[in-house]
Amino acid sequence: MIQLITQAHDVGLSKEVNQATLECIEFGIIKNITLMAPASGFDEAVAIFSKITEISCGVHLTLTAEWDNIKYGPVLAVQDVPSLVDTDGHFFSSTAELWGHQPQLDEMLMRIERRNKYT
């Protein structure tokens, strides 16, 4: 028997991603999602998907923002993680750019371990 496991990645990235993910869940295509806490659609995603008990939800840890037209930064204060952000307070556009700015391990761990109002 062939089985397929699907996952919606980058949920919370935008309103459009949230809507598309919801439609996929309603059609039975998606049973697993990962949420991006720093993205602009995160609060909306939590409001939508926390009510759906038939899905599994994980966290998509982010240290970069590779999109050209969508930028986001840390859930922590920018001054707490200066090696992870550009001069505008956004995550760098690629892992190469991030590593080029010598990110500090303690800042990355603080970013990953941070608990917010949803945990």
trRosetta pair geometry for C-beta under 8 A, 3 or more apart (Angstrom, degrees):
i j d omega theta_ij theta_ji phi_ij phi_ji
5 31 7.9 -83 -151 53 69 113
5 32 7.2 18 177 12 93 136
6 24 7.8 -125 133 166 141 127
6 29 6.0 -46 80 157 167 72
6 30 5.3 -101 110 -105 117 58
6 31 6.8 105 63 22 85 77
6 32 6.9 169 96 40 53 93
7 30 7.2 89 -132 -145 17 92
7 32 4.2 -42 -109 93 83 109
7 33 6.8 160 -167 -93 71 27
7 34 6.7 35 170 -12 115 97
8 11 5.3 66 121 -59 109 110
8 21 4.4 97 -173 -125 161 107
8 24 6.3 147 -74 72 124 144
8 25 7.8 -59 -18 -52 143 93
8 30 4.9 19 -32 -143 107 147
8 32 7.2 175 21 95 68 55
8 33 4.4 -15 63 -112 102 84
8 34 7.3 -165 92 25 59 63
9 33 8.0 -170 -70 -154 26 56
9 34 5.5 7 -124 46 57 113
9 60 6.5 112 -161 -96 74 141
10 13 4.4 7 165 -37 98 129
10 17 5.9 -88 117 -160 97 152
10 34 7.4 34 -21 82 27 93
10 36 5.7 2 -145 -25 49 130
10 39 7.5 91 -170 -53 74 166
10 60 6.5 -103 -79 99 38 176
11 17 6.2 -170 -122 137 42 110
11 18 6.5 88 -162 -96 79 64
11 21 5.2 52 -111 -77 106 170
11 33 4.6 18 -14 -177 154 116
11 34 6.3 151 22 76 99 42
11 35 5.1 -57 84 -96 99 58
11 36 6.9 163 69 5 45 81
11 41 7.9 -107 165 103 51 116
11 45 5.2 132 150 -144 92 141
11 49 7.0 43 160 -36 144 157
11 60 7.6 143 36 -2 72 131
12 17 7.2 -49 34 92 20 125
12 18 6.8 64 -80 -73 34 102
12 35 4.8 68 -17 -157 135 78
12 36 4.6 -163 76 51 112 75
12 37 7.2 9 128 -72 159 20
12 39 4.7 126 124 68 87 119
12 41 4.8 -178 -167 90 41 83
12 42 3.9 44 -167 -93 125 57
12 44 7.5 157 -125 62 66 79
12 45 3.8 -84 -83 4 81 153
12 46 7.7 43 -99 -31 118 74
13 17 4.4 55 54 13 100 160
13 36 5.7 51 -69 40 69 141
13 39 4.6 -79 -113 -168 38 156
13 40 7.6 26 167 42 34 77
13 41 5.9 7 74 35 27 120
13 67 7.9 118 -167 -35 120 151
13 70 6.6 48 178 155 94 161
14 17 4.8 101 52 5 75 99
14 18 7.1 -136 97 -3 43 88
14 39 7.2 -88 -46 166 51 119
14 40 6.3 26 -102 68 59 105
14 41 4.8 136 -144 -28 7 134
14 70 6.5 -95 -61 -110 115 143
15 18 5.7 -57 -152 37 31 113
15 19 6.3 30 153 -19 66 107
15 41 5.4 -167 -55 -107 44 122
15 44 6.3 1 -103 86 73 168
16 19 5.7 -53 -146 36 31 110
16 20 6.3 29 157 -16 65 107
17 20 5.9 -56 -145 40 30 109
17 21 6.2 32 155 -20 64 109
17 41 6.4 161 55 61 102 159
18 21 5.7 -57 -147 37 28 112
18 22 6.3 31 155 -21 64 106
18 41 5.2 -149 -30 167 122 134
18 44 5.6 -62 -72 113 176 112
18 45 5.0 -135 -106 -86 116 81
18 48 6.0 126 -178 26 116 156
19 22 5.7 -52 -148 34 31 113
19 23 6.5 32 153 -18 64 104
20 23 5.7 -53 -150 35 32 112
20 24 6.5 33 152 -19 64 105
21 24 5.6 -55 -150 36 33 112
21 25 6.4 34 152 -19 66 104
21 30 6.4 -69 -160 66 71 170
21 33 6.2 68 -169 -112 134 129
21 45 7.9 27 62 -128 147 102
21 49 7.7 -26 120 -76 128 124
22 25 5.7 -54 -150 35 33 112
22 26 6.3 32 153 -19 66 106
22 48 6.0 -77 -82 172 123 138
22 49 7.8 -131 -86 -74 85 83
23 26 5.6 -54 -146 37 32 112
23 27 6.3 23 156 -11 65 109
24 27 5.9 -60 -145 44 30 105
24 29 4.3 -79 -168 67 84 117
24 30 4.1 59 124 -6 112 117
25 28 7.7 43 178 -70 31 22
25 29 7.4 -85 -66 52 23 73
25 30 4.9 -59 -75 70 64 102
25 31 7.7 123 -124 -84 78 34
25 33 7.9 -34 -71 -47 120 123
25 52 6.3 14 164 -175 151 162
25 54 7.8 136 -172 82 106 107
25 55 6.1 -46 -128 -66 125 135
30 33 6.6 54 163 -65 125 88
30 55 7.1 17 126 -120 87 122
31 54 7.1 -83 -137 140 82 84
31 55 5.7 -170 -171 -121 44 70
31 56 6.5 39 140 15 78 89
32 55 6.5 171 -86 -169 25 86
32 56 4.7 -15 -111 65 80 100
32 57 7.7 177 -157 -79 55 31
32 58 7.3 15 -176 1 97 105
33 49 6.3 -85 61 -147 155 154
33 55 5.9 25 3 162 102 133
33 56 7.5 169 27 86 60 53
33 57 5.4 -13 68 -113 90 73
33 58 7.3 -174 97 31 45 69
34 57 7.4 141 -99 -166 32 57
34 58 4.6 -30 -105 77 83 91
34 59 6.4 24 -160 123 86 6
34 60 3.9 99 141 -51 115 96
35 42 6.4 94 177 -135 105 85
35 45 5.6 161 -127 121 108 139
35 46 7.2 68 -144 -70 154 76
35 49 7.4 -164 -75 62 119 148
35 57 6.3 20 -17 -173 109 106
35 58 7.5 -179 17 88 73 41
35 59 6.1 -41 62 -116 82 52
35 60 6.2 -166 78 15 26 92
36 39 4.1 52 103 -5 116 122
36 42 6.4 -112 90 -84 62 102
36 60 4.7 -40 -77 74 72 117
36 62 5.5 41 -146 -26 100 137
36 72 7.9 112 144 69 118 159
37 42 5.5 71 -147 -133 32 150
37 59 6.9 2 -31 -150 107 102
37 62 7.6 -162 45 26 76 107
37 75 5.3 -32 134 -53 119 137
37 116 6.7 149 -156 8 134 149
37 118 8.0 -156 -117 37 107 135
38 42 7.1 123 46 -38 8 145
38 62 5.9 -118 32 70 117 127
38 65 7.9 -97 103 -76 127 114
38 72 4.5 141 133 144 99 124
38 73 6.2 -135 -171 85 133 28
38 74 6.1 -80 -102 -131 136 18
38 75 5.4 -126 -85 -49 82 79
38 91 7.4 99 106 -25 158 124
39 42 5.3 131 67 -44 73 94
39 62 7.7 83 -41 10 93 164
39 70 7.4 17 -142 164 97 123
39 72 5.2 -117 -101 -37 45 166
40 70 7.2 -121 8 -155 118 102
40 72 6.5 -145 -36 -84 75 118
41 44 5.0 -58 -166 49 72 115
41 45 5.5 80 133 -32 87 101
42 45 5.5 -57 -147 35 30 113
42 46 6.4 31 157 -20 66 102
43 46 5.8 -50 -150 33 32 112
43 47 6.5 32 152 -18 63 106
44 47 5.6 -57 -152 37 33 113
44 48 6.3 26 154 -15 68 109
45 48 5.8 -59 -145 40 30 106
45 49 5.6 -5 173 8 70 118
46 49 6.8 -66 -122 50 19 88
46 50 5.4 24 178 -28 61 119
46 118 5.8 -106 -129 -113 144 139
47 50 6.8 -42 -122 26 11 109
47 51 7.8 5 162 -14 45 109
48 51 6.9 -89 174 29 28 104
48 52 7.5 3 145 -11 67 113
49 52 5.5 -56 -151 32 52 111
49 55 6.7 -66 -163 70 100 140
49 57 6.3 125 140 -92 126 134
52 55 5.2 30 116 13 112 111
61 112 5.6 15 -140 -119 135 93
62 65 7.2 61 166 -72 126 68
62 72 7.8 37 113 86 147 119
62 91 6.8 -92 143 -55 99 172
63 84 6.3 -96 -158 -150 88 113
63 91 6.3 166 162 -145 35 128
63 95 7.9 64 89 -106 107 77
63 98 6.2 74 133 -135 105 157
63 103 7.4 38 180 -135 130 168
63 108 6.4 1 -108 -128 139 98
63 111 6.8 99 -99 110 90 153
64 91 5.1 175 -137 148 23 122
64 92 5.6 -50 -125 77 84 73
64 93 6.7 37 -173 153 102 10
64 94 6.1 40 -158 -134 144 8
64 95 5.9 -87 -46 -65 150 58
64 97 7.6 115 -128 61 114 101
64 98 5.6 -97 -82 -42 102 132
65 70 6.9 -128 -178 110 107 74
65 71 5.3 97 129 -138 148 53
65 72 5.2 167 -101 44 139 70
65 73 7.6 -62 -26 -70 141 43
65 90 5.8 -81 42 174 144 101
65 91 4.1 123 -8 66 95 106
65 92 7.4 148 34 73 74 24
65 93 6.6 -51 81 -102 64 47
66 93 5.6 88 -122 -176 48 62
66 94 6.0 71 -109 -84 96 60
67 70 3.9 7 96 50 146 92
67 71 7.2 -143 76 -63 93 48
71 88 7.5 8 151 104 150 132
71 90 4.3 -30 177 -132 114 144
71 91 7.6 -174 -163 43 75 72
72 90 6.5 104 72 -138 14 86
72 91 6.5 7 85 10 63 106
73 78 6.3 -9 157 -91 148 97
73 85 5.4 31 -139 -115 114 126
73 89 4.8 -39 -74 145 165 77
73 90 4.9 -113 -67 -113 93 35
73 91 5.7 167 -115 -29 50 70
74 77 7.8 -24 92 54 115 14
74 78 6.8 150 44 -92 108 53
74 80 7.7 -125 104 72 149 99
74 81 5.1 77 -24 51 168 146
74 84 6.2 70 -52 98 125 134
74 85 6.7 -95 -7 -59 103 120
74 91 7.2 115 -47 -65 68 93
74 111 5.6 -92 -133 -124 120 110
75 111 7.7 126 39 -151 84 74
75 114 5.9 173 81 112 114 147
75 116 5.8 -68 164 -75 145 134
76 80 4.6 -93 153 74 121 132
76 81 5.4 97 80 -12 128 119
76 110 6.6 40 -70 131 164 105
76 111 6.1 -107 3 -103 127 69
76 114 5.7 -134 -60 -93 102 154
77 80 4.6 92 67 -4 85 107
77 81 7.8 147 83 11 50 83
78 81 6.8 -87 -152 56 33 78
78 82 6.9 68 157 -89 71 62
78 85 5.6 -71 -145 50 94 164
78 89 4.3 -62 -101 -130 145 102
79 82 6.4 5 -144 -59 36 99
80 107 7.3 153 137 -131 67 92
80 110 6.8 -124 152 128 111 145
81 84 4.4 -22 155 30 108 122
81 85 6.4 91 105 -12 91 105
81 107 4.3 127 -132 -168 78 113
81 110 6.7 -158 -82 81 103 118
81 111 5.7 66 -107 -67 150 110
82 85 6.6 -81 -146 44 34 95
82 107 7.5 -110 39 -112 51 154
83 101 6.2 167 -169 130 70 100
83 102 6.4 -75 -156 99 121 66
83 103 4.7 140 132 -131 108 48
83 104 4.5 114 35 -1 154 89
83 107 5.4 154 48 34 104 158
84 91 6.5 -35 156 -117 88 76
84 92 7.7 -124 179 -6 48 94
84 98 7.2 7 -141 -143 60 102
84 103 5.5 60 -85 -130 68 112
84 104 7.9 -87 -41 37 85 76
84 107 5.5 -157 -27 135 113 127
84 108 6.9 145 -84 -79 124 68
84 111 6.5 96 -76 -57 173 151
85 88 7.8 -121 167 73 101 52
85 89 5.2 -1 170 -150 143 33
85 90 6.1 136 -153 64 91 23
85 91 6.2 -65 -105 -84 68 37
85 92 7.5 -168 -131 -37 25 71
86 89 7.3 -57 68 11 64 17
86 90 5.4 -12 37 60 105 79
86 91 7.7 42 -5 125 89 9
86 92 6.0 122 -49 -87 97 66
91 98 7.5 -12 -178 -88 86 112
92 97 4.0 -164 172 108 126 111
92 98 4.4 -177 54 -69 136 69
92 100 8.0 168 -158 48 160 97
92 101 6.5 -176 -64 10 145 134
93 97 5.5 53 51 25 74 155
94 97 4.6 99 55 6 81 99
94 98 6.9 -139 98 -4 45 86
95 98 5.3 -51 -146 37 37 116
95 99 6.1 32 157 -14 69 105
96 99 6.0 -56 -145 41 28 105
96 100 6.1 35 152 -26 62 109
97 100 5.4 -53 -147 33 30 119
97 101 6.9 21 157 -12 62 105
98 101 6.3 -71 -161 38 29 102
98 103 5.6 -5 170 -34 90 128
99 102 7.5 40 -179 -77 43 33
99 103 6.9 -65 -98 9 40 99
103 107 6.5 -121 -178 71 85 119
103 108 5.9 74 145 -52 122 110
104 107 4.4 80 74 6 97 108
104 108 7.1 -171 92 -9 50 83
105 108 5.6 -55 -148 36 36 111
105 109 6.2 32 156 -16 69 106
106 109 5.8 -54 -145 40 32 110
106 110 6.2 36 154 -21 64 106
107 110 5.6 -51 -144 37 31 113
107 111 6.2 36 153 -23 63 106
108 111 5.5 -55 -151 35 31 115
108 112 6.3 23 154 -14 66 108
109 112 5.7 -56 -143 40 33 107
109 113 5.8 18 162 -9 69 115
110 113 6.1 -62 -134 46 24 101
110 114 6.4 51 157 -54 60 94
111 114 6.0 -34 -155 -7 24 119
115 119 4.5 -112 -154 71 92 132
116 119 6.1 90 50 9 56 99
